[in-house]
Amino acid sequence: MVATAILTTQARQDLRGLADEQAALRRVATLVAQGATPEEVFTAIAREVSEALDLPLVEMCRYESDGTATVIGATGDHPFQPGTNWTLDGPSLTAQVRRTERPARIDDYAEVSGKIGDAAREGGVHTGVGAPIVVDGRVWGVVSGGGGASVRLPPDAETRLSRLTELLATAIANAQARLELRGFAAEQAALRRVATLVARAAPPEE
């Protein structure tokens, strides 16, 4: 009888978690459909992850070709804010996820070396969990969440974060595509402006 009660309770919790994840997906998908900027979408995703896992500090990073990671979305008061770029020179979550292409967790940042580890300790980050963002079959970035010394990661934190990240991967891909298109449009506009000067026989100095 006790076992049945436990199973029923667990099933109810699982269903509630699934419903929360689907609600998060709907909110983010609505933002994308409404034409929100990529920055707004990335920030919304960070907020949804924070609420779903009850973790106060969340960041989303995009891996760069030079071996660094750029923060593109965040929530909470910590050093890893949008626009900052980090060298993956230590065993941080960001570095581990890129190397293994799998979820990872750090229960104590006290011994984590490198720039990210130093910044985490200085910013009061004690523990964290990260999951890869897979876009077009490759690890495009990472979502990480954590908190201070009072925050305890649940045993299934990696599984829950991975599942939520997989659900939101399409929204992330769409937002990134929009960001790339915006950059392409800006380049084309710059080219047109310069070409117009040339066509008007502007002096070389101009």
N, C-alpha and C positions, 0 to 999 in steps of 0.2 A: 504493500500500500504506500509506504514511504517512497519507494522507487518510482511508482506511478506518479506521485505528486511532484517529485523532482523532475521527471521527464516532462510533465505537463508545464511546469514552471519554465523550464529551459526552452521548450517549444514556443511558449508565449513570448519569452525574451527574444528568441531568434526572429520571430515574426515581427515584433516591434522594431528590431534593428533593421530588418529588410524594408519595412515600411518607411523608416526614417531615411534610409539610403535612397529609396525611390523618390521620396519627397525632395531630397537634396538634388537629385538628378533633374527633376522637373523644374526646380527653381533656376538651376544653371542653364538648362536648355531654353527656358523662357527668356533669359537674359540674352543668349546667343541669337535667338529668333527675333528679338527686338532690336538687334543691331548694336548691342553694347560694345564698347571698345575692348580690345584684348586685355588691356590693363584692368578694366572693370570685371571681366570674366575671371581672370586669374586671382584677383582679390576675393571675389565671391567664392571661388573654389577653396581658397585657403580658409575662409570663414566657415564654410560648410564642413570641412575636415575638422576644424577646431571644435565645432559644436557636436559633430557626430562622435568623436572620440573623447570629448571633454578634456582637450589639451589646450592650454592657453596660448602656447607659442607654436605657430605654424609658418612654414615657408615653402614656396615652390621654386625650384631652380631648373634652368635650362643648361644642359651640357654644351660647352663650346668646343670648337675644333682644336683650340690650343691647349686643351686639357684643364681648363678652368670651368667654373660654374657661375652663372649669372642669376641672381634672384629676380623673379618676375612677378611674384605675388606673395603676400605675407599678412599675418595678423598677429597682434600682440606686441609687447615692448621688448625688442631684442635687437642685436646688431645686424641681423640678416634681413635687411629691408630692400624693396624693389630697386633695381639699378646697381646694387653693389655686386662686385665680382670677386670670386674667391678661388685661390689656388688650392688644388687638391693634394696637399703635401703631407697629409697625416691620415690616421685611421678614422676619419669622421664618417658620419652616416652618408654624406654626399659622396665621399670617395668610395666607401664600401659598396654602395648600391651600383655605382658606375662600374666598379671592378667585377663584381659578382653577377650583376644584372638580376639581383634578387632582393627581397626585403631584408632589412637589418634593424638591429636595435642596440642602443647603448644605455645601460642602466646607471652608469656613473661616468661623467665627463672628466673626473679628476685626473685621470691618467692619459687622456687623449691629447696627443701632440699635434703640432702644425697650427697654421693660422686660424683655421676654423675652430679647432679645439681651444686655442687661447681666447678667441673672441667669445666662444660659448661660455667659458668659465667667467670671463669678465662681465658678461651680460646676465649672469645668474642662471644659465641653462645647466641643469643637472642630469637630465635623462631625456632620451628621445627615441623615436622610431621613424624609419623611412621606407618608402616603397617606390619602385621605378615607375616612370610614366612611359608607356610604350606607344609610339606613334609610327605607323607604317612598318611595323615589324621590328623596330629598333628602339633601344632605350634612349629616349629623347631628353628625359630629365628625371627629377625626383621630387616627391612630396615628403616633407619631414614635419613631425610634430613632437612637442615635448613640453617640459616645464622645469620649474625650480625643484629644490630639495623636497618639497612637500608633495610633489606629483609622483604617483606610482603608476607605471604602465601596466595595463591589464595583460594577463598571459597571452591573450589572443590578439594583441595590438597589431602585430604584423599582418595577420590574416584579414582583420577588419579594414586596415588602411589599404591593403592591396586590393580588396574587393571594391572599396569605394573609388580608388584611383582608376581601376579598370572601367567602372561605370562612367566616370567623367572623362575618360581618354578622348572620346569623340569630340566633346565640347572643347577640350584643350587643343586638339588638332585643328578644329574649325577656327578657333581664336588665333592660333599661330599662323594659319593660312591667311587670315585677314591682315595680320600684322605684316606678313611678307608682301602681300599685295599692296598695302599702304606704302611700304618702303619702295616697292617697284614704281608705284605711281609718282612718288616724290622724285625718284631718279629721272623718270621720263619728263616730268615737269621741268626739272633743272636742265635737261638736255634741250628741251624746246626753247627755253629762255636763252640759252647760249647760242643755239642755232639761229634764233631770230636776230641776235646781235650780229652774227656773221653775215646773215642775209642782208642786213642793213649796211654792210660795209663799215662796221664800227672799227675804230683804231685798234691795233693789236693790244695796247695797254688795257682797253676796256674788256 
